[in-house]
Amino acid sequence: MSGTQKSGLVVTAHPGDFVWRAGGAIALHAKLGYRMKIVCLSYGERGESQGAWKQAGMTLEACKAGRRAEAEAAAAVLGAEIEFFDASDYPLRLSEAMLDRLIDVYREVKPAFVLTHAVADPYNVDHPEAARFAQEARIIAQAAGHKPEQGVTYAAPQVFQFEPHQPEQCGFKPNRILNITEVWETKWKAFEQLPAQKHLWHYYERVALNRGMQGGRNSGKAMTYGEAYQTIFPDAVEVLA
């Protein structure tokens, strides 16, 4: 990465999550020249692959291989690189070695922003666990005493929670609506790389249209497709507008 290139980091529990909820942000920033890095904690092989398990003779390893291929294809469409931790899902269990690796990723990528799950989700405990893990690594990555031999100077970035599947039950209150209209076709192409969850394609199309309408009404500017985010930390600014 060049010294002037900006970057963004996405920490996702399962392959589909980064596509449905943050695919527009990934594609938009990649188009703007950002280095976009996705850390996919699991392949979603147990609980996020309903379509795959309907196939006769499906095995755990075959499911993992299929979901990995789908995620790699989706990331490529969006213009991002992807790294898998193979933590397994349902339940998502993350090790000290995985934490150590994610801390290193923060220091290597130096993201200007982080995208991850909402901190609460009663429908899927893998999601808040991924959010907790992303934040723990973010905090440790800026600690001068962690691997001081690396000599890394790192400022922890803003964390954007992407929209959960049932936001009302997760206490999700978006304070950022990103206009993804110009990259919507790219996001849809990424959807098409995920046939194991085809039942979600049009659901998330409707979500994007609804957020686009909301974004347009709040900004006074035309917006067809949007993605909603909630920041965790306050923004420090010089002026309010």
SULQUITA-V224501 format. One record per helix or strand. SS is the DSSP state (hx for helix, st for strand). FROM is the first residue (numbers start at 1). LEN is the number of residues. If there is no record, write none. Layout:
ss:SS from:FROM len:LEN
ss:SS from:FROM len:LEN
This chain:
ss:st from:7 len:6
ss:hx from:15 len:17
ss:st from:35 len:6
ss:hx from:50 len:4
ss:hx from:60 len:19
ss:st from:81 len:4
ss:hx from:96 len:14
ss:st from:113 len:4
ss:hx from:125 len:17
ss:hx from:148 len:3
ss:st from:158 len:5
ss:hx from:167 len:4
ss:st from:176 len:4
ss:hx from:181 len:11
ss:hx from:195 len:25
ss:st from:226 len:6
